[in-house]
């Protein structure tokens, strides 16, 4: 699986007929989280407008907006075209989604970099390449997820 370098922080990988972008995870994530915290502090929003419920609702709202770009469409070709044609709008919504996620993380004391590193480690164990390469992980459709099926664990 060759990786194509897009930039210092982004690589593209092709798996079957699908392409994915891989983002480099480094200390910049902590820097972003700190910048968002500073932004809120400078405006004296902390303690006034930092309700976790509102951040969660903001996340749901942004996910809904992203979904609206492709809702009801089943053709992957059309979906890819619509995403390409609306890339700046999609980029903005993903930025908003990350904004609300980082604001929530700041509010409840979660270090985003540590949290995503734990998820990556957990997913590496749940979905070993030897068992999941090119396969669905939907256990209800016959896929493999070692979180639910410890008996298939490789040694």
Secondary structure as GFF3:
##gff-version 3
##sequence-region A 1 155
A	DSSP	beta_strand	3	5	.	.	.	ID=ss1
A	DSSP	beta_strand	10	15	.	.	.	ID=ss2
A	DSSP	beta_strand	18	23	.	.	.	ID=ss3
A	DSSP	alpha_helix	28	42	.	.	.	ID=ss4
A	DSSP	alpha_helix	52	70	.	.	.	ID=ss5
A	DSSP	alpha_helix	76	85	.	.	.	ID=ss6
A	DSSP	alpha_helix	87	108	.	.	.	ID=ss7
A	DSSP	alpha_helix	112	126	.	.	.	ID=ss8
A	DSSP	alpha_helix	129	132	.	.	.	ID=ss9
A	DSSP	three_ten_helix	139	141	.	.	.	ID=ss10
A	DSSP	three_ten_helix	150	152	.	.	.	ID=ss11
###
